Amino acid sequence: MAAAPVSLSGRFKGSFAYFTIKDRLPQILTRVIDTLHRHKNEFFEKHGEKGVEAEKRAISFLSKLRNELQTDKPMIPLNDELPDTPIWNQYLEYQRNVSNGNGQPSWFQSPWLYVECYMYRRIHEALIHNPPIDDFDPFMEAKIQSFFESQQAIIAVCTYLQELLKNIEDLNENQLKEEFFKLLQVSLWGNRCDLSISAGEDNSQKSSLLQSLNDFKSFILVDDMENLWSLLLNSKKRTTTKESITRVDMILDNAGFELITDLVLANFLSSSKLATEVHFHGKCIPWFVSDTTKHDFNWTLKQLQSANHMWMSRCGMNWEGNLKKGVWVYHDHMFWTLPHEFSSMAQVAPDLYAELQKSSVIIFKGDLNYRKLTGDRKWEFTVPFHQALNKFHPAPLCSIRTLKAEIQVGLKPGQGEQLATSESEWMINGKYGIIQFDASV
């Protein structure tokens, strides 16, 4: 097999990685600084002078970080006491070794995946160093706003689900498949609501997606829904005894509307008995602006339960119930907020890899997961998905994402080139999506 291609990086001027590091990441840092500044009074009310001093120190740390980024300074080791710190610093050492004497790893010269993850980890470091505001999530406000601005779309999808559940027992196999495909697509297009891509600007879902699915169908570049359906259906047919389990793992992406679409899909899988267990995996720390943490997950369920809309609150109660019964399980693991591609999970986080091996199928949501699945490299469009996974196969897996990064594999010959001719930004504007499956383990 040919060697893997080079990593996407800011050293390729004019690339999406370059513009992300040059423009988008400094904007995100500026927004975090502004958010801390705006909460100054709240920190004072809660913690007195100590809170204000901590806010000043965190802002100073972040301003310095922004300057390091903009002037392409070398990456420096992390300097906090968290359990993942040694792993991060080891990874920096590894990057120094792979640069083959080409100088220190720096913001524009190193792999994009690494520097982007590193920035979010350094934002967390700025807060960790500054108790009593060390548990402050600088992205929480934006996530909450996005949730409320997507209210109509949330009502539409919760209502659709509750109506569907009334007669789910009566659906024949074809009808069940049709509904599964619908909710998969809703979960796919829900992935457009990504606050890291809009640098924290409003990117909420205003209207119901269900009405638009037919219009969007032609924008799905890889459509492996049939394969996913066959796997779950065959597993359901085998699950006749109490002991058999069909376990679906969902590696979550954004909080807000996308999380709701993932929970709706999970509810359908549980209610139709296509899954006997659903395991959700979120982030341990605030990450990529809108990624789901345990706090976001719990906040969302509470928000739904207290909503003054019957079907929203019904969803919230049912989902809380599923967690209490153990039919649904929420996990977080520090590996998801490390810079490593997934092909090194078995070495770096053998416990997580072993957990995922229990799965019947793993659904990876969103762009960052796709970048980590494929190593975030300059692959040819036609390279098979299986090859790009580089031996990462804990279980059959499916990636569901809208394209917001210059990476895509598994396309038909000529498909990528044709898209590039008609639309120069097809890989980054979130207009196109994939539901890409790999069965091999």
Salt bridges, closest charged atoms under 4 A:
ASP23 OD1 - LYS22 NZ 2.91
GLU42 OE1 - HIS39 NE2 3.69
GLU53 OE2 - LYS56 NZ 3.79
GLU55 OE2 - HIS37 ND1 3.55
GLU68 OE2 - LYS64 NZ 3.20
GLU68 OE1 - ARG122 NH1 3.28
ASP80 OD2 - ARG121 NH1 2.89
ASP84 OD1 - ARG121 NH2 2.88
GLU93 OE1 - ARG96 NH1 2.90
GLU116 OE1 - ARG371 NH1 2.98
GLU125 OE1 - ARG122 NE 3.00
GLU125 OE2 - HIS129 NE2 3.55
ASP137 OD2 - LYS143 NZ 2.92
GLU141 OE1 - ARG38 NH2 2.23
GLU141 OE2 - HIS39 NE2 3.33
GLU163 OE1 - LYS166 NZ 2.98
GLU173 OE1 - LYS237 NZ 3.37
GLU201 OE2 - ARG31 NH2 2.72
ASP202 OD2 - LYS206 NZ 2.82
ASP223 OD2 - LYS217 NZ 3.27
GLU226 OE2 - LYS177 NZ 3.02
ASP249 OD1 - ARG247 NE 2.72
ASP249 OD2 - HIS281 NE2 2.70
GLU258 OE2 - LYS365 NZ 2.82
ASP262 OD1 - LYS365 NZ 2.53
GLU277 OE1 - HIS279 NE2 2.80
ASP291 OD2 - LYS283 NZ 3.04
ASP296 OD2 - LYS143 NZ 2.84
GLU320 OE1 - LYS302 NZ 3.95
GLU320 OE2 - LYS324 NZ 3.90
GLU341 OE1 - ARG377 NH2 3.46
ASP351 OD2 - HIS333 NE2 2.98
GLU355 OE2 - ARG247 NH2 2.82
GLU355 OE1 - LYS358 NZ 3.05
ASP367 OD1 - ARG401 NE 2.84
ASP376 OD1 - ARG371 NE 3.03
GLU423 OE1 - LYS431 NZ 3.16
ASP438 OD1 - HIS386 ND1 3.18
ASP438 OD2 - HIS393 ND1 3.34
